[in-house]
Amino acid sequence: MTDSISISPASPFGAVAEGIEAIVAGVPVSRERPAREPGEAAHALARKASARAAALSGTLALPPGLLGMLTVLPDLVAIWRIQAQMVADIAGLYGRDMQLTRTHMLYCLFRHAASHVTRDFAVRAGQRFVIHQLSSGALRSVLTSIGITVTQRIAGTAASRWLPLIGAAAVAAYAYYDTLQVAKTAIRMLEAPASDVQP
């Protein structure tokens, strides 16, 4: 379904970009069927996924110091997996799961955190979302840009890993908030008339 993309993990953002690429390489299969009231069902599903992400992230942030720093990337990848499945499930509730592409997934996962990057391939035109399908080269560039943005955010919050209980609570709260933002983006996209995907 996707081309293999070579991103050098030599730098921290390279490792983050590789983690993101692994998540979006295959869009998860929705576990949900179309709902009579998809908006309500999507918000309930988002709250459950957010609570799950917060519990996981808070637990992984408990080890103090250097050990805690070693859990940062696994934590991010685990949260992105939860969020990607949530986006696929929300699409299933709207009866649109077969329309999701890796570009849709990138847009939903990172629009709130890296809007300066996602606006290059996803725009709202009136009531419709127009999402341009990314070539391998363009995807590599987007992944690198998102990797840099996410790595800068990690560096800004690294101190929380040195304060076990307070840090874990802060990390859990952020994971909850971040997952809700992903859900809001997915719901907005899916409530619009069918998204266009352009080559």
GIJO-V547251 format. One line per field, one symbol per residue. phi: phi as a letter, one per 20 degrees, with the letter a starting at -180 (. if undefined). burial: 1 if it has 16 or more other C-alpha atoms within 10 Angstrom, else 0. Layout:
BEGIN
phi->???
burial->???
END
This chain:
BEGIN
phi->.cefdecfefdgfffffffffffegcffefedegdfcfffffffffffffffffffffffeffemfffffeffgfgfffffffffffffffffemcffefcffgfgfffcffebffefffcccedmededdefefgfffgffffffgfffffffffdfgffecgfffffffffffffffffffffffgffefggfeddf
burial->0000001000011111111110111011110111000110111011111111111111111111100110111011111111111111111111111001111111111110110011001100000111111100001111111111111001000101111110111111111111111111111011100010100
END
